[in-house]
Amino acid sequence: MFISSALAQDTMQMTAGTSMAANVLQILLIFAVFYILLIRPQQKKLKQHEADLKAIKKGDEIITAGGVYAKVISADDEALIAEIAKGVEVKVYRYTVREVIKNQPLGPANMNDKKSKTKGKKHV
């Protein structure tokens, strides 16, 4: 009897050890998938956005975090002077810029979706 009890305990301990290793392996595998699919692309996007913000210069067109389209008149390390309409200039903190628009003039034709057939027409 004693020998069969000892063998049963030994088998249970091996199963528990293998189960623990499998659980740790699964957790590591899930973390690796999250890193590859979510964390890494977000970090790359953030680095690209920071590079775009540092590269803003006079003449660039921007969209601020508040959704205002503007053209940069002057730029220094922290702030930008942007023109939002003829004769209307605002001072914008560089890191509140949401997007830098390159080689696209601002206007109603570019406000619509590129795939739209009603490009430039007003919708009522």
C-alpha positions as CSV (number, residue, x, y, z in Angstrom):
1,M,0.0,0.0,0.0
2,F,2.7,2.4,0.9
3,I,4.5,2.0,-2.4
4,S,1.3,2.6,-4.5
5,S,0.6,5.8,-2.5
6,A,4.1,7.1,-3.0
7,L,3.9,6.5,-6.8
8,A,0.5,8.3,-6.9
9,Q,2.0,11.3,-5.1
10,D,5.0,11.4,-7.4
11,T,2.8,11.3,-10.5
12,M,0.7,14.1,-9.2
13,Q,3.7,16.3,-8.5
14,M,5.1,15.8,-12.0
15,T,1.7,16.7,-13.5
16,A,1.5,19.9,-11.3
17,G,5.0,20.8,-12.4
18,T,4.3,20.3,-16.1
19,S,1.0,22.2,-15.8
20,M,2.8,25.2,-14.1
21,A,5.4,25.2,-16.9
22,A,2.7,25.1,-19.6
23,N,0.9,28.0,-17.9
24,V,4.0,30.1,-17.8
25,L,4.7,29.3,-21.4
26,Q,1.2,30.3,-22.4
27,I,1.5,33.6,-20.6
28,L,4.8,34.3,-22.3
29,L,3.3,33.4,-25.7
30,I,0.3,35.7,-25.2
31,F,2.7,38.6,-24.2
32,A,4.8,38.0,-27.3
33,V,1.7,38.1,-29.5
34,F,0.5,41.3,-27.8
35,Y,4.0,42.9,-28.2
36,I,4.2,42.0,-31.9
37,L,0.6,43.0,-32.8
38,L,0.0,46.0,-30.5
39,I,2.9,47.4,-28.6
40,R,5.6,47.5,-31.3
41,P,3.5,49.1,-34.1
42,Q,2.3,51.8,-31.6
43,Q,5.8,52.6,-30.6
44,K,6.9,52.9,-34.3
45,K,3.9,55.2,-34.9
46,L,4.8,57.3,-31.9
47,K,8.4,57.7,-33.0
48,Q,7.3,58.7,-36.5
49,H,4.9,61.3,-35.1
50,E,7.7,62.7,-32.9
51,A,10.0,62.9,-35.9
52,D,7.3,64.7,-37.9
53,L,6.8,67.2,-35.1
54,K,10.5,68.0,-34.9
55,A,10.7,68.5,-38.6
56,I,8.0,71.1,-38.8
57,K,9.2,74.2,-40.6
58,K,8.0,77.4,-42.2
59,G,5.4,76.7,-45.0
60,D,4.2,73.3,-43.6
61,E,0.5,72.8,-43.2
62,I,-0.7,71.3,-40.0
63,I,-3.8,70.1,-38.2
64,T,-3.8,70.9,-34.5
65,A,-5.2,68.7,-31.7
66,G,-8.3,70.9,-31.8
67,G,-8.9,70.2,-35.4
68,V,-7.8,73.5,-36.8
69,Y,-6.0,73.5,-40.2
70,A,-3.2,76.1,-40.4
71,K,-0.1,77.0,-42.3
72,V,3.1,77.5,-40.3
73,I,4.6,81.0,-40.6
74,S,7.5,80.5,-38.2
75,A,8.8,77.8,-36.0
76,D,11.1,77.6,-33.0
77,D,11.9,74.8,-30.5
78,E,8.6,74.9,-28.5
79,A,6.1,77.0,-30.3
80,L,4.8,77.6,-33.8
81,I,3.2,80.7,-35.3
82,A,0.4,79.5,-37.6
83,E,-1.9,81.3,-39.9
84,I,-5.5,79.9,-39.7
85,A,-7.0,82.5,-42.0
86,K,-5.8,85.6,-43.9
87,G,-4.3,87.9,-41.3
88,V,-5.2,85.6,-38.4
89,E,-2.2,84.2,-36.7
90,V,-2.1,82.0,-33.6
91,K,0.7,80.7,-31.4
92,V,0.6,76.9,-31.1
93,Y,2.6,74.6,-28.9
94,R,4.5,72.3,-31.1
95,Y,3.4,69.1,-29.4
96,T,-0.3,69.9,-29.8
97,V,0.0,69.3,-33.5
98,R,-1.9,66.2,-34.5
99,E,-0.8,65.8,-38.1
100,V,1.6,67.4,-40.5
101,I,0.2,67.7,-44.1
102,K,2.9,67.5,-46.8
103,N,2.4,68.8,-50.3
104,Q,-1.4,69.1,-50.1
105,P,-2.9,72.6,-50.3
106,L,-5.7,73.3,-47.9
107,G,-9.1,73.9,-49.4
108,P,-12.6,72.5,-49.9
109,A,-11.5,70.1,-52.6
110,N,-9.1,68.3,-50.2
111,M,-11.6,68.3,-47.3
112,N,-13.7,65.5,-48.9
113,D,-12.7,61.8,-49.1
114,K,-10.5,61.0,-52.1
115,K,-12.9,58.2,-53.2
116,S,-15.9,60.5,-53.1
117,K,-17.5,61.2,-56.5
118,T,-18.9,64.5,-55.1
119,K,-15.5,66.0,-54.6
120,G,-15.7,69.7,-53.9
121,K,-19.6,69.8,-53.9
122,K,-21.5,70.9,-50.8
123,H,-23.6,68.3,-49.1
124,V,-27.0,69.4,-47.7
